[in-house]
Amino acid sequence: MILSQRHLFDIPDDVAYLNCAYMSPLLKSALEAGTSGLARKARPWEITPDQFFSGAEEFRTVASRFLECSPDCIAIVPSASYGIATAAKNLPLKKGQSILVLAEQFPSHYYAWQRLAEERGGKVKTVAWPDNHDWTAAVLNSLTSDVAIAALPNVQWTSGGQLDLVRIGEACRKIGAALVLDLTQSLGALPFSVGGPQEGVQPDFAVAASYKWMLAPYSIGLLYVAPKWHEGRPLEENWIQRANARDFSSLTLYDENYDARARRFDMGERANFALLPAAVRAMKQLLEWKVAEISETIGAFNRRLAAAAAGLGFSSPPENLRAPHYLCLRRGAPIPRNVAENLAREKVFVSVRGSSIRVAPHVYNSAHDADRLIACLKQYANRA
Ligand SMILES: Cc1ncc(COP(=O)(O)O)c(C=O)c1O
């Protein structure tokens, strides 16, 4: 269990910030790393060509530890949608085949698949919301032979329901379906592994925007690309992805070869001197805390919150079927749309997503923050 780490963040005492699933606060140390990175642009003569590569390689190495994969399998992307578009550009889909998504899936992990289905004469097949909260069983039932691509998250973002990706990965392999994961609402707060060559999840592609549970700045993320796709087509053709990029004076000796492995999928201008060091600093802090410990600490916090909210008539999925870090509270009557604004006036910060109040704490939250949320929720208890 991790003791409160609030001192490492710039969070005023009167702010109960329970909204990491919206956007995490930046660690003071990450802000410092990012600020001094940004300041380097004031003195470009001090920036050497090798620094266009070293920061990116460090990012890849640190990021790979969250997926237990080789750094060679990590590409640097600006957003989840960029990674998903990369996957959609490379995966085959034949006429009549399906792409499987969940009910209420996040738009960045939906529109690209809708477009691909439209272009190739396929269809998007949606897993219906399971009344028994069991998203894994619902997905397994839907993985029929027509599915060519399963486009899924680890955590369904409007319910907090957790998917058992090891079982789903096995089922995908049995029917020959590709597996594309959006880990934005889980990586950094929920242990994950791509697995070995013969077992485990084995996704084809897995993306995470890093500004939530990875505690990084906005506009930076990682894309895991399985080795079998390393010869694929990147979304853009830029100079830094090419094999000759390190020789700045010879860039116009155009090289048809790409840099090694997943590096070809990197976004243009990926050598971001402000974002990369801030993201690396945040990831190193997460690794120091350990993802399993983070999950356990936030999980205990949410367990207590769920019990207190239940006393006010709010329900949440059973603990064995929801992600520990991600609590969605519902009640019989619809949630008023202005709940989040009303709570924000009390300096208690949550989100409303779908028909849930979404509570997303982290290691900077205290029991006092939880008490303040529960006090605010009392006015919505059992009200029609
Ligand atoms: C599940 C999920 N995926 C992805 C994103 C971010 O997507 P993008 O990076 O394309 O803006 C969010 C943001 O809320 C999200 O909740």
The ligand as a Gaussian input file, in Angstrom:
#p B3LYP/6-31G(d) Opt

LIG

0 1
 C      -10.878000       5.114000     -23.371000
 C      -10.204000       6.322000     -23.923000
 N       -9.396000       6.198000     -24.977000
 C       -8.759000       7.257000     -25.505000
 C       -8.924000       8.529000     -24.992000
 C       -8.182000       9.675000     -25.625000
 O       -8.232000       9.561000     -27.019000
 P       -7.344000      10.491000     -27.961000
 O       -5.942000      10.332000     -27.514000
 O       -7.594000       9.951000     -29.336000
 O       -7.832000      11.892000     -27.802000
 C       -9.775000       8.710000     -23.899000
 C      -10.002000      10.062000     -23.346000
 O      -10.900000      10.281000     -22.548000
 C      -10.424000       7.580000     -23.340000
 O      -11.224000       7.688000     -22.274000

